[in-house]
Amino acid sequence: WIRDHTKYPEVAKENGITGKVYVQFVIGKDGAVTNVKVMRSVDPYLDAEALRVIKAMPKWSPGEQRGKPVK
């Protein structure tokens, strides 16, 4: 899903900027992606695109503890 929805920023392409952006996030009780943060930055344009894509992800299946959904 991430690969299909990522649009590499034109500014980064033109300037030859590449690399991996490490992102941290939490899956809420309802499966929504929350608390999205860049943990290791490459470039502000790449960081912004990584955050956009992660925040746009469809809901996940939340974890469970004793049969109840948890963060």
KABELFEN-V672161 format. One record per residue. N is the residue number from 1. PHI is phi in radians with two decimals (* if undefined). PSI is psi in whole degrees, 0 to 359 (* if undefined). OMEGA is omega as a letter, one per 30 degrees, with the letter a starting at -180 (NA if undefined). Layout:
N/PHI/PSI/OMEGA, N/PHI/PSI/OMEGA
//
This chain:
1/*/315/a, 2/-1.08/312/a, 3/-1.04/319/a, 4/-1.23/337/a, 5/-1.90/1/l, 6/-1.49/131/l, 7/-2.02/108/a, 8/-1.07/126/a, 9/-1.04/133/a, 10/-1.02/320/a, 11/-1.06/319/l, 12/-1.17/319/l, 13/-1.05/312/a, 14/-1.10/327/a, 15/-1.67/4/l, 16/1.17/30/a, 17/-1.50/124/l, 18/-2.38/168/l, 19/2.55/180/a, 20/-1.90/133/l, 21/-1.77/124/l, 22/-1.64/127/a, 23/-2.15/141/l, 24/-2.01/142/l, 25/-2.69/166/a, 26/-2.11/140/l, 27/-1.67/119/a, 28/-1.30/175/l, 29/-1.01/329/a, 30/-1.55/0/l, 31/1.59/359/a, 32/-1.33/147/l, 33/-1.40/126/a, 34/-2.36/170/l, 35/0.88/50/a, 36/-1.38/127/a, 37/-2.44/144/l, 38/-1.44/123/a, 39/-1.65/324/l, 40/-2.39/114/a, 41/-1.55/153/l, 42/-2.04/308/a, 43/-2.77/145/a, 44/-0.98/325/l, 45/-1.20/317/l, 46/-1.21/321/l, 47/-1.06/314/a, 48/-1.09/319/l, 49/-1.19/319/l, 50/-1.06/315/l, 51/-1.11/318/a, 52/-1.05/313/a, 53/-1.16/316/a, 54/-1.12/318/a, 55/-1.16/335/a, 56/-1.55/356/a, 57/-1.04/147/l, 58/-1.18/165/a, 59/-1.10/147/l, 60/-1.74/175/l, 61/-1.55/121/a, 62/-1.23/159/l, 63/-1.19/161/l, 64/-2.25/146/l, 65/-2.34/124/a, 66/0.93/37/l, 67/1.41/2/a, 68/-1.99/143/l, 69/-1.18/141/l, 70/-2.36/163/l, 71/-1.10/*/NA
//
